[in-house]
Amino acid sequence: MERFTKDEMFNELRTIFLFEADHIILGASEDMAEQFIGFENMDGQYCYMDPELVDLARFDITRLFDQGYDYAFRPSLLHTLHKSEVKYLVAFMKGTPRIGGTDSAGEIHQFMNPDGYCQTIADAVHARWKLERSSGGATFTTRELALLANMTEGAVRNAMADKSESGLKAIPGSKPVLVGIDEAKRWLSGRRGYIAMPARPREDAVLHEMLAAARTAKDLGLVVSKHHLLITNHSSTDRFLSAGFSPEEMKAWEDGTFQFEAERAAKLAEVLDLEVPSFVGKALEVSLRRDRAITEADQA
């Protein structure tokens, strides 16, 4: 299945708010709808207006859709959601208008369908949260497994029809058909389109992308600080102090003012659970670029 982009999801979210503004007109008044959406309705119905007019920063749920997209489609130790936030996404989509506009005929839109971008994110987030965080009693629908495996529901049903060892085994007698969490994990582990949540920084593709993309000492400092926080949150002991890194030295790495020493950089990479050659090479690159810029500025 081809993934939609975060921008496409955001544009659909703007459309949802336009439809909700029309709903507020019906239930309250045009003035209250304008207060909600942030601008006057000049065309009679908000649902026909340009979604780009909507400022998503006005709405708190935008942050959860932003984080939810990453949590569902780009699993990383950096991407986490609380159970209550997952519930907010699910409840928000259940409460969106089923019809739009203010006339009797109404207007429909893609977001009202199961394949709408925002609905897909809410469902995929819920499915991943159950897979990663729930107890052994969790169950999964064919839609949820399809979202996790990046497959069609038809392909999931075909896997259920496969009676071999590699097939997907549903819970006997379940209606609608459901799959237990242990079986879901076993089957998903063999799907090409499934991206598992990394167990440690060294396995985290998003963190590796951040390291590779770093162009300045401050960029590298952001990578270090995020790793530092991850490891501190997942460890009962201060591994950095134990490895000889003082708070002052860690601060220098995090704010980009560190002095490059290959041996110290290698040691820090080990504590951060990163590939040593990649981290040391990047630290040398950004520190040389930083120091050269300082020298050129002094000579100007």
Sequence and secondary structure as in RCSB ss.txt:
>XXXX:A:sequence
MERFTKDEMFNELRTIFLFEADHIILGASEDMAEQFIGFENMDGQYCYMDPELVDLARFDITRLFDQGYDYAFRP
SLLHTLHKSEVKYLVAFMKGTPRIGGTDSAGEIHQFMNPDGYCQTIADAVHARWKLERSSGGATFTTRELALLAN
MTEGAVRNAMADKSESGLKAIPGSKPVLVGIDEAKRWLSGRRGYIAMPARPREDAVLHEMLAAARTAKDLGLVVS
KHHLLITNHSSTDRFLSAGFSPEEMKAWEDGTFQFEAERAAKLAEVLDLEVPSFVGKALEVSLRRDRAITEADQA
>XXXX:A:secstr
     HHHHHHHHHHHHHHHHHHHHHHT HHHHHHHHSS   SS GGGS GGGS GGG THHHHHHHHHHHHHS 
 TT    HHHHHHHHHHHHTS SSBSSSSS B  GGGSTTSHHHHHHHHHHHHHHHHHS TT EE HHHHHHHHT
  HHHHHHHHH  STTS    TT SS  EEHHHHHHHHTT TT     SSGGG HHHHHHHHH  SHHHHHHHHH
HHHHHHHHT SS HHHHTT  HHHHHHHHHT     HHHHHHHHHHHT  HHHHHHHHHHHHHHHHHHHHHHHH 
